[in-house]
Amino acid sequence: MRESWKDYLVESPTSAYDHVIFNSQIEKDFVEALEKDKRVKVYLKLPAWFTVPTPIGEYNPDWAIVMDDLDAHGKRKGKELLYLVRETKDTSRPESMRPNEQRKIDCGKRHFAGALGVSYRVAKSAAELP
């Protein structure tokens, strides 16, 4: 059983803040993996006030990530940085999500990938990053 708010924090030298708050074990594992990934330049757990308006209500994605685009040998590809938005869920299967949750994720895809050209996906782990 967790004792205090400190039990919901992960120390984070790579994040925009000193510590990252997590809401689930999946988020904690995601943060710990981001911290170990040498390609990650900076990341941020998006605050509750960061929302995307959708036809079915406000949507708050989980993560914004900036990382190097490296080849298999660790050398930088043409683009210097990749800009990503990720939603962490324990499943990436739409049929396993609540209908409204899936609709908001669909709207998020259109907003970030379609309108802004930013990679957006649902991820169960940081291993699913490019």
C-alpha positions in Angstrom: 0.0 0.0 0.0 1.3 3.5 -0.9 2.0 5.7 2.1 2.3 9.2 0.6 2.4 11.3 -2.6 6.1 10.6 -2.9 5.3 7.0 -3.7 3.7 8.2 -6.9 6.8 10.0 -8.2 9.8 8.8 -10.3 13.0 10.9 -10.3 13.5 12.1 -13.8 16.7 13.9 -15.0 15.4 13.6 -18.7 12.0 15.1 -18.1 11.1 18.8 -18.1 10.7 18.4 -14.3 12.8 16.8 -11.6 10.2 14.2 -10.9 7.3 12.7 -12.9 4.0 11.7 -11.2 2.5 8.5 -12.4 -1.1 7.2 -12.2 -0.5 3.5 -12.9 2.1 0.9 -13.0 2.2 1.1 -16.8 3.0 4.8 -16.6 5.7 4.2 -14.0 7.3 1.5 -16.2 7.0 3.9 -19.2 8.9 6.7 -17.4 11.6 4.3 -16.1 12.1 3.0 -19.7 12.2 6.6 -21.1 14.9 7.4 -18.6 17.0 4.5 -19.8 16.5 5.2 -23.6 19.5 7.2 -24.8 17.6 8.5 -27.8 15.1 10.5 -25.5 16.2 14.1 -25.3 13.3 15.3 -23.1 9.8 14.2 -22.3 6.8 15.5 -20.3 3.8 14.0 -18.7 1.2 16.4 -20.1 -0.6 18.4 -17.4 -4.3 18.1 -16.9 -4.9 21.5 -18.3 -3.4 20.5 -21.7 -6.4 19.3 -23.5 -7.5 18.8 -27.1 -11.1 19.8 -27.8 -13.0 16.9 -29.5 -16.7 16.6 -30.5 -17.2 14.3 -27.5 -15.4 16.3 -24.9 -11.9 17.4 -23.9 -9.1 14.9 -24.3 -5.8 14.9 -22.3 -3.1 12.8 -23.9 -0.4 11.4 -21.5 3.0 12.1 -22.9 5.0 14.5 -25.2 8.4 13.1 -26.2 11.4 14.5 -28.2 14.0 12.0 -29.2 16.9 11.5 -31.6 16.1 9.7 -34.8 18.9 7.1 -34.9 19.7 4.3 -37.2 20.6 0.7 -36.1 24.2 1.8 -35.5 23.3 4.7 -33.3 24.0 7.4 -36.0 21.6 10.2 -36.5 19.4 9.9 -39.6 18.4 12.9 -41.7 16.0 14.4 -39.2 17.6 15.4 -36.0 14.6 15.0 -33.7 11.3 13.1 -33.6 8.3 14.7 -31.9 5.9 12.2 -30.4 2.7 12.2 -28.5 1.9 8.9 -26.7 -1.1 7.7 -24.7 -0.3 4.8 -22.3 -2.9 2.1 -21.9 -2.7 -1.5 -20.8 -4.0 -2.5 -24.2 -3.7 -1.1 -27.7 -6.7 -3.0 -28.9 -9.6 -0.7 -29.5 -12.2 -3.3 -28.6 -10.7 -3.5 -25.1 -11.2 0.2 -24.4 -14.3 2.1 -23.3 -16.1 3.5 -26.3 -15.7 7.2 -25.3 -12.0 6.5 -24.5 -11.5 5.0 -28.0 -13.3 7.9 -29.7 -11.1 10.5 -27.9 -8.0 8.6 -28.9 -9.3 8.5 -32.5 -9.7 12.3 -32.3 -6.2 12.7 -30.8 -4.8 10.8 -33.8 -6.5 13.1 -36.2 -5.4 16.2 -34.3 -1.7 15.3 -33.8 -0.9 13.2 -36.8 -3.3 14.7 -39.3 -3.4 18.4 -38.4 0.0 18.9 -36.8 2.2 16.1 -38.4 3.2 14.8 -35.0 3.4 11.0 -34.4 0.6 9.9 -32.1 0.0 6.3 -30.9 -1.3 4.3 -28.0 1.5 2.4 -26.3 1.7 -0.2 -23.7 5.4 0.3 -23.2 8.3 2.5 -24.2 9.6 -0.4 -26.3 6.9 0.6 -28.8 8.7 3.9 -29.5 10.3 4.2 -33.0 
